[in-house]
């Protein structure tokens, strides 16, 4: 590569501009993939909260009463 690239419109792009565009596309693709993964996780049933009573306020006891 000589550091410059000519587009269809005749505009010359520098190597830095080409790299910036490539990185921007990569970031957009990554964001879309992450959004799709988040949507796929939400599509499932909600997780069951069995086991420890940590999330249940009624199960908590104030130890200062004691």
DSSP file (Angstrom, degrees, kcal/mol; ACC not computed):
  #  RESIDUE AA STRUCTURE BP1 BP2  ACC     N-H-->O    O-->H-N    N-H-->O    O-->H-N    TCO  KAPPA ALPHA  PHI   PSI    X-CA   Y-CA   Z-CA
    1    1 A X              0   0    0      0, 0.0     4,-0.1     0, 0.0    14,-0.0   0.000 360.0 360.0 360.0 140.2    0.0    0.0    0.0
    2    2 A X        -     0   0    0      2,-0.4     3,-0.1    13,-0.0    13,-0.1   0.391 360.0-103.6 -95.3   3.7    1.3    3.4   -0.8
    3    3 A X  S    S+     0   0    0      1,-0.2    12,-1.6    11,-0.1     2,-0.3   0.323  96.1  79.1  94.5  -8.7   -0.7    5.1    2.0
    4    4 A X  E     -A   14   0A   0     10,-0.2    -2,-0.4    11,-0.1     2,-0.4  -0.973  53.6-171.2-134.8 150.0   -3.3    6.6   -0.4
    5    5 A X  E     -A   13   0A   0      8,-2.1     8,-3.2    -2,-0.3     2,-0.5  -0.999  17.5-137.1-140.5 136.9   -6.4    5.1   -2.0
    6    6 A X  E     -A   12   0A   0     -2,-0.4     6,-0.2     6,-0.2     2,-0.1  -0.835  19.4-149.9 -99.6 130.5   -8.6    6.7   -4.7
    7    7 A X    >   -     0   0    0      4,-2.4     3,-1.5    -2,-0.5    -1,-0.0  -0.249  34.7 -93.6 -86.9 178.9  -12.4    6.2   -4.3
    8    8 A X  T 3  S+     0   0    0      1,-0.3    -1,-0.1     2,-0.1    -2,-0.0   0.824 125.9  55.3 -62.6 -32.5  -15.0    6.1   -7.1
    9    9 A X  T 3  S-     0   0    0      2,-0.1    -1,-0.3     1,-0.1     3,-0.1   0.470 119.3-110.0 -82.1  -0.3  -15.6    9.8   -6.8
   10   10 A X  S <  S+     0   0    0     -3,-1.5     2,-0.3     1,-0.3    -2,-0.1   0.429  72.3 140.5  88.7  -1.6  -11.9   10.5   -7.4
   11   11 A X        -     0   0    0     -5,-0.1    -4,-2.4     1,-0.1     2,-0.5  -0.581  49.4-132.0 -77.3 135.3  -11.3   11.7   -3.8
   12   12 A X  E     -A    6   0A   0     -2,-0.3     2,-0.4    -6,-0.2    -6,-0.2  -0.770  19.5-160.5 -93.1 128.7   -8.0   10.5   -2.3
   13   13 A X  E     -A    5   0A   0     -8,-3.2    -8,-2.1    -2,-0.5     2,-0.1  -0.859  12.8-130.6-107.9 141.9   -8.2    8.9    1.1
   14   14 A X  E  >  -A    4   0A   0     -2,-0.4     4,-2.2   -10,-0.2   -10,-0.2  -0.399  27.5-107.5 -83.0 166.9   -5.2    8.6    3.4
   15   15 A X  H  > S+     0   0    0    -12,-1.6     4,-2.4     1,-0.2     5,-0.2   0.851 120.9  55.5 -62.5 -34.7   -4.2    5.4    5.1
   16   16 A X  H  > S+     0   0    0    -13,-0.2     4,-2.5     2,-0.2    -1,-0.2   0.891 107.6  48.4 -65.7 -39.8   -5.4    6.8    8.4
   17   17 A X  H  > S+     0   0    0      2,-0.2     4,-2.4     1,-0.2    -2,-0.2   0.902 111.3  50.0 -67.0 -40.5   -8.8    7.6    7.0
   18   18 A X  H  X S+     0   0    0     -4,-2.2     4,-2.3     2,-0.2    -2,-0.2   0.925 112.5  47.4 -62.3 -44.3   -9.1    4.1    5.6
   19   19 A X  H  X S+     0   0    0     -4,-2.4     4,-2.7     2,-0.2    -2,-0.2   0.904 110.7  51.7 -63.8 -42.2   -8.1    2.6    8.9
   20   20 A X  H  X S+     0   0    0     -4,-2.5     4,-2.4     1,-0.2    -1,-0.2   0.904 111.0  47.8 -62.9 -41.4  -10.6    4.8   10.8
   21   21 A X  H  X S+     0   0    0     -4,-2.4     4,-2.3     2,-0.2    -1,-0.2   0.908 112.0  49.8 -65.3 -41.3  -13.4    3.7    8.5
   22   22 A X  H  X S+     0   0    0     -4,-2.3     4,-2.1     1,-0.2    -2,-0.2   0.911 112.6  47.2 -63.6 -42.5  -12.4    0.0    8.9
   23   23 A X  H  X S+     0   0    0     -4,-2.7     4,-2.5     2,-0.2    -2,-0.2   0.887 110.2  52.7 -66.4 -38.7  -12.4    0.4   12.7
   24   24 A X  H  X S+     0   0    0     -4,-2.4     4,-2.4     2,-0.2    -2,-0.2   0.910 109.9  48.6 -63.0 -41.7  -15.7    2.2   12.7
   25   25 A X  H  X S+     0   0    0     -4,-2.3     4,-2.6     2,-0.2    -2,-0.2   0.912 110.7  51.0 -64.0 -41.9  -17.3   -0.6   10.7
   26   26 A X  H  X S+     0   0    0     -4,-2.1     4,-2.4     1,-0.2    -2,-0.2   0.909 110.5  48.8 -61.9 -42.3  -15.8   -3.2   13.1
   27   27 A X  H  X S+     0   0    0     -4,-2.5     4,-2.5     2,-0.2    -1,-0.2   0.908 111.3  49.5 -64.6 -41.9  -17.2   -1.3   16.1
   28   28 A X  H  X S+     0   0    0     -4,-2.4     4,-2.5     2,-0.2    -2,-0.2   0.928 111.9  48.3 -62.2 -44.8  -20.7   -1.1   14.4
   29   29 A X  H  X S+     0   0    0     -4,-2.6     4,-2.3     1,-0.2    -2,-0.2   0.911 112.1  49.5 -61.7 -42.2  -20.6   -4.8   13.6
   30   30 A X  H  X S+     0   0    0     -4,-2.4     4,-2.5     2,-0.2    -1,-0.2   0.907 110.4  50.2 -63.9 -42.5  -19.6   -5.6   17.2
   31   31 A X  H  X S+     0   0    0     -4,-2.5     4,-2.5     2,-0.2    -2,-0.2   0.922 110.7  49.2 -62.5 -44.2  -22.3   -3.4   18.7
   32   32 A X  H  X S+     0   0    0     -4,-2.5     4,-2.3     1,-0.2    -1,-0.2   0.904 111.4  49.7 -61.9 -41.1  -24.9   -5.1   16.5
   33   33 A X  H  X S+     0   0    0     -4,-2.3     4,-2.1     2,-0.2    -2,-0.2   0.909 111.6  48.2 -64.3 -42.2  -23.7   -8.5   17.5
   34   34 A X  H  X S+     0   0    0     -4,-2.5     4,-2.2     2,-0.2    -2,-0.2   0.884 110.9  50.8 -66.7 -38.5  -23.8   -7.6   21.2
   35   35 A X  H  X S+     0   0    0     -4,-2.5     4,-2.5     2,-0.2    -1,-0.2   0.913 109.9  50.5 -63.5 -41.9  -27.3   -6.2   20.8
   36   36 A X  H  X S+     0   0    0     -4,-2.3     4,-2.1     1,-0.2    -2,-0.2   0.900 109.9  50.3 -63.3 -40.4  -28.4   -9.4   19.2
   37   37 A X  H  X S+     0   0    0     -4,-2.1     4,-2.0     2,-0.2    -1,-0.2   0.903 110.4  49.8 -64.0 -40.6  -26.9  -11.4   22.0
   38   38 A X  H  X S+     0   0    0     -4,-2.2     4,-2.1     1,-0.2    -2,-0.2   0.904 110.7  49.6 -65.2 -41.1  -28.7   -9.3   24.6
   39   39 A X  H  X S+     0   0    0     -4,-2.5     4,-1.4     1,-0.2    -1,-0.2   0.889 109.4  52.3 -64.3 -37.9  -32.0   -9.7   22.7
   40   40 A X  H  X S+     0   0    0     -4,-2.1     4,-0.5     1,-0.2    -1,-0.2   0.884 109.0  49.7 -65.8 -38.0  -31.5  -13.5   22.6
   41   41 A X  H >< S+     0   0    0     -4,-2.0     3,-0.9     1,-0.2    -1,-0.2   0.898 110.1  50.5 -67.2 -39.3  -30.9  -13.6   26.4
   42   42 A X  H 3< S+     0   0    0     -4,-2.1    -1,-0.2     1,-0.2    -2,-0.2   0.778  98.1  68.4 -69.1 -25.7  -34.1  -11.6   27.1
   43   43 A X  H 3< S+     0   0    0     -4,-1.4    -1,-0.2    -5,-0.2    -2,-0.2   0.741  89.1  80.2 -68.1 -22.6  -36.1  -13.9   24.9
   44   44 A X  S << S-     0   0    0     -3,-0.9     3,-0.1    -4,-0.5     2,-0.1  -0.202  96.6 -80.3 -78.3 173.8  -35.7  -16.7   27.4
   45   45 A X        -     0   0    0      1,-0.1    -1,-0.2    -2,-0.0     3,-0.1  -0.357  56.3 -91.6 -70.9 154.5  -37.7  -17.2   30.6
   46   46 A X        -     0   0    0      1,-0.1    -1,-0.1    -3,-0.1     2,-0.1  -0.350  49.0 -99.0 -65.5 147.0  -36.7  -15.3   33.7
   47   47 A X        -     0   0    0      1,-0.1     2,-0.3    -3,-0.1    -1,-0.1  -0.407  34.6-119.3 -68.5 141.7  -34.2  -16.9   35.9
   48   48 A X        -     0   0    0     -2,-0.1     2,-0.6    -3,-0.1    -1,-0.1  -0.614  13.9-145.3 -78.9 140.3  -35.5  -18.6   39.0
   49   49 A X        +     0   0    0     -2,-0.3     2,-0.3     2,-0.1     6,-0.1  -0.533  43.5 146.0-106.6  64.8  -34.3  -17.3   42.3
   50   50 A X        +     0   0    0     -2,-0.6     2,-0.6     3,-0.0    -2,-0.0  -0.701  45.3  34.9 -96.8 153.2  -34.1  -20.4   44.3
   51   51 A X  S    S+     0   0    0     -2,-0.3     2,-0.1     2,-0.0    -2,-0.1  -0.929  99.8  44.5 114.5-118.4  -31.5  -21.0   47.0
   52   52 A X    >   -     0   0    0     -2,-0.6     3,-0.5     1,-0.1     4,-0.0  -0.387  67.3-138.6 -69.7 140.6  -30.2  -18.2   49.1
   53   53 A X  G >   +     0   0    0      1,-0.2     3,-1.6     2,-0.1     6,-0.2   0.174  68.7 117.6 -83.6  20.2  -32.8  -15.8   50.5
   54   54 A X  G 3  S+     0   0    0      1,-0.3    -1,-0.2     5,-0.1     6,-0.1   0.796  74.2  47.7 -59.7 -31.8  -30.6  -12.7   49.7
   55   55 A X  G <  S+     0   0    0     -3,-0.5     2,-0.7    -6,-0.1    -1,-0.3   0.500  92.6  88.6 -88.9  -3.2  -33.1  -11.2   47.3
   56   56 A X    X>  -     0   0    0     -3,-1.6     3,-1.0     1,-0.2     4,-0.6  -0.848  58.0-164.5-100.6 109.1  -36.1  -11.6   49.5
   57   57 A X  G >4 S+     0   0    0     -2,-0.7     3,-0.7     1,-0.3    -1,-0.2   0.801  88.9  59.8 -62.8 -28.6  -36.6   -8.5   51.9
   58   58 A X  G 34 S+     0   0    0      1,-0.2    -1,-0.3     3,-0.0    -2,-0.0   0.790 100.6  55.7 -70.0 -25.8  -39.0  -10.5   54.1
   59   59 A X  G <4 S+     0   0    0     -3,-1.0    -1,-0.2    -6,-0.2     2,-0.2   0.645  88.5  95.3 -81.0 -14.5  -36.3  -13.1   54.8
   60   60 A X    <<  -     0   0    0     -3,-0.7     2,-0.4    -4,-0.6    -6,-0.0  -0.552  59.4-160.4 -80.4 142.4  -33.9  -10.4   56.1
   61   61 A X        -     0   0    0     -2,-0.2     2,-0.7     3,-0.0    -2,-0.0  -0.976  21.5-121.4-124.2 135.1  -33.8   -9.8   59.8
   62   62 A X    >   -     0   0    0     -2,-0.4     3,-1.2     1,-0.2     4,-0.2  -0.653  19.1-159.3 -75.9 116.2  -32.4   -6.7   61.5
   63   63 A X  G >  S+     0   0    0     -2,-0.7     3,-0.7     1,-0.2    -1,-0.2   0.620  83.2  72.1 -74.6 -12.5  -29.6   -8.0   63.8
   64   64 A X  G 3  S+     0   0    0      1,-0.2    -1,-0.2     2,-0.1    -2,-0.0   0.646  85.6  68.0 -77.9 -13.1  -29.7   -4.9   65.9
   65   65 A X  G <         0   0    0     -3,-1.2    -1,-0.2     1,-0.2    -2,-0.2   0.704 360.0 360.0 -74.9 -19.5  -33.0   -5.9   67.4
   66   66 A X    <         0   0    0     -3,-0.7    -1,-0.2    -4,-0.2    -2,-0.1   0.076 360.0 360.0 -71.8 360.0  -31.5   -8.7   69.1
